[in-house]
Amino acid sequence: MKKLELFGLEQQNIAALAKVLAHPARIAILQFLAATPTCISGDISDFLPLSRTTVSQHLKELKSAGLIQGEVEGLKIKYCLNKKGIETLRKLFNDLLTQITPEEEKNCS
């Protein structure tokens, strides 16, 4: 049995999403896509202080996690936030924060 299997599916999902979100470039990409009124067709690196190769690698991770979607449009890919993926992220993290919020402050000293 793998050590990962010792934990519940929800815990594994939260950890996987947290790993994807653990890089500031990915946070910047999500924020950029959220602030953009339409899907971005073309090179997102034109809008961020990152190289095209770096942006491409981060987009791949975000897409694999289901947080963004990309559709081929001619020679370009059109990127948008994946509403369902973002809703899943929100629910998982809201549930986690609710579970770990103490009802009262404890003195642990």
FENURBEL-V362487 format. One record per backbone hydrogen bond with DSSP energy under -1.0 kcal/mol. CO is the residue of the C=O (numbers start at 1). NH is the residue of the N-H. E is the energy in kcal/mol with one decimal. If there is no record, write none. Layout:
CO;NH;E + CO;NH;E
This chain:
3;6;-1.5 + 4;7;-1.6 + 8;12;-2.3 + 9;13;-2.6 + 10;14;-2.6 + 11;15;-2.3 + 12;16;-2.2 + 13;17;-2.4 + 14;18;-2.7 + 15;19;-2.1 + 16;20;-1.8 + 17;21;-2.3 + 23;27;-1.6 + 24;28;-2.5 + 25;29;-2.2 + 26;30;-2.4 + 27;31;-2.7 + 28;32;-2.5 + 29;33;-2.7 + 30;34;-2.3 + 31;35;-1.9 + 40;79;-3.1 + 43;46;-1.6 + 44;47;-2.2 + 48;50;-1.9 + 51;55;-2.6 + 52;56;-2.3 + 53;57;-2.0 + 54;58;-2.1 + 55;59;-2.8 + 56;60;-1.9 + 57;61;-1.7 + 58;62;-2.4 + 59;63;-2.6 + 60;64;-2.5 + 61;65;-1.8 + 62;67;-2.2 + 63;66;-1.3 + 67;82;-2.5 + 69;80;-2.2 + 71;78;-3.3 + 73;76;-1.8 + 76;73;-3.7 + 77;42;-1.3 + 78;71;-2.1 + 79;40;-2.5 + 80;69;-2.7 + 82;86;-2.6 + 83;87;-2.4 + 84;88;-2.2 + 85;89;-2.3 + 86;90;-2.7 + 87;91;-2.5 + 88;92;-2.7 + 89;93;-2.5 + 90;94;-2.6 + 91;95;-2.8 + 92;96;-2.2 + 93;97;-2.7 + 94;98;-2.2 + 95;99;-2.2 + 96;100;-2.0
